[in-house]
Amino acid sequence: MKALTLLSLLGCLITANEAKIFSRCELAYTLHEEGLDGYEGYSLANWICMAFFESGFNSAAEDDNADGSTDYGIFQINSRVWCNNYRSPSENLCHIPCTDLLSNEITDDIVCAKRIVRDPQGMDAWEDWTMHCKGRDLSEWVDGCDL
């Protein structure tokens, strides 16, 4: 009986921390509510476009890089500079374990992304944003979303 109870409890914990693939408008609503629309001069559409090309809106996305660092979460935040993965050297400027960036709760991802974009590089810190979003008409990324 104790084993069954323990398994049920573990199942609940795993379910509560599951990753999520957001829909475009769901992510737009979340980012809007968290104050990213216009943050540091970047429209909400910029953030949605960047998240799509970085992670496909997947909060559990992980990508290993040639330098030994790893990118984490919906914004693909890098372990070398922004979070600590406890496997490779990190400045950990967001003061967060990288694994915290992999859940369906993306508030910590947003806080760290705000820190990143305040640096002089701004959104150019995200190579996929520079290649796919920068300087383009991005209105389609928020079209039809009830914000």
C-alpha positions in Angstrom: 0.0 0.0 0.0 2.8 2.4 0.8 4.4 1.7 -2.5 1.2 2.6 -4.3 0.9 5.8 -2.4 4.5 6.7 -3.2 4.0 6.0 -6.9 0.8 8.2 -6.9 2.7 11.0 -5.2 5.6 10.8 -7.7 3.1 10.8 -10.6 1.6 14.0 -9.3 4.9 15.7 -8.9 6.1 14.6 -12.4 2.8 15.8 -13.9 3.1 19.2 -12.1 6.5 19.8 -13.6 5.9 18.6 -17.1 7.1 20.6 -20.0 4.7 22.2 -22.4 4.6 23.2 -26.0 2.7 26.4 -26.0 0.4 27.6 -28.8 1.4 30.9 -30.4 -1.5 32.8 -28.8 -1.2 31.1 -25.5 2.5 32.2 -25.3 1.6 35.7 -26.5 -1.0 36.0 -23.7 1.5 34.8 -21.1 4.3 37.1 -22.3 1.9 40.0 -22.5 0.8 39.4 -18.9 4.4 39.2 -17.7 5.2 42.6 -19.3 7.3 41.7 -22.3 5.3 43.7 -24.8 7.5 46.8 -25.4 10.1 45.6 -22.8 13.4 47.4 -23.7 11.7 48.5 -26.9 10.9 45.1 -28.3 7.3 44.3 -29.3 5.5 41.2 -28.2 5.8 39.9 -31.8 9.6 40.0 -31.5 9.4 37.8 -28.4 7.0 35.3 -30.0 9.0 35.1 -33.2 12.2 34.5 -31.2 10.7 31.8 -29.0 9.4 30.0 -32.1 12.8 29.9 -33.8 14.7 29.1 -30.7 12.5 26.4 -29.2 9.3 25.9 -31.3 7.5 27.1 -28.2 8.7 24.1 -26.2 9.4 24.8 -22.6 11.6 21.7 -22.3 13.8 22.3 -25.3 17.5 21.6 -24.7 20.3 22.0 -27.2 24.0 21.2 -26.6 26.5 23.5 -28.1 30.0 22.9 -29.5 31.6 24.9 -26.7 30.2 22.4 -24.1 27.4 24.7 -22.9 23.7 24.0 -23.3 20.7 26.1 -24.2 17.6 25.6 -22.1 13.9 26.3 -22.2 11.5 28.2 -24.3 14.1 31.0 -24.9 17.1 28.7 -25.2 19.0 30.4 -22.4 22.7 29.5 -22.4 24.4 27.8 -19.5 27.8 29.4 -20.1 26.5 32.9 -19.2 23.0 32.9 -17.8 22.2 29.8 -15.8 24.1 27.0 -14.0 23.9 23.4 -15.3 26.5 22.2 -12.8 28.4 20.5 -15.7 30.3 23.3 -17.3 31.6 26.7 -16.1 29.0 29.4 -15.8 28.7 33.1 -14.9 25.1 32.3 -13.9 24.1 35.9 -14.3 20.4 35.0 -13.9 21.2 33.2 -10.6 19.2 30.1 -11.5 19.8 26.4 -12.1 19.3 25.7 -15.8 16.9 22.9 -15.0 14.4 25.5 -13.6 14.1 26.7 -17.2 12.6 23.4 -18.5 9.2 23.4 -16.8 5.8 24.5 -18.0 6.0 27.4 -15.5 8.0 30.0 -17.6 8.1 32.9 -15.2 11.7 32.2 -14.4 12.5 32.0 -18.1 10.9 35.4 -18.6 12.8 37.0 -15.7 16.1 35.7 -17.1 15.2 36.8 -20.7 14.5 40.3 -19.3 17.9 40.3 -17.7 19.5 39.2 -21.0 17.8 41.8 -23.2 18.9 44.6 -20.8 22.5 43.9 -21.9 23.9 46.1 -24.7 23.4 43.3 -27.2 19.6 43.3 -26.6 17.8 40.7 -28.6 20.8 40.2 -30.8 21.9 37.8 -28.0 19.6 35.3 -29.7 21.1 34.3 -33.0 17.8 32.9 -34.3 16.0 36.2 -33.6 18.7 38.0 -35.6 18.4 35.6 -38.5 14.6 35.2 -38.7 12.9 38.1 -36.9 15.1 41.3 -36.7 14.0 44.1 -39.0 10.9 42.2 -40.4 7.2 42.8 -40.2 6.3 40.5 -37.4 2.6 41.4 -37.0 1.6 37.9 -38.1 3.0 36.5 -34.8 0.3 38.1 -32.7 -2.5 38.3 -35.3 -5.7 36.7 -34.1 -4.5 36.5 -30.5 -7.0 38.0 -28.0 -4.7 40.2 -25.9 
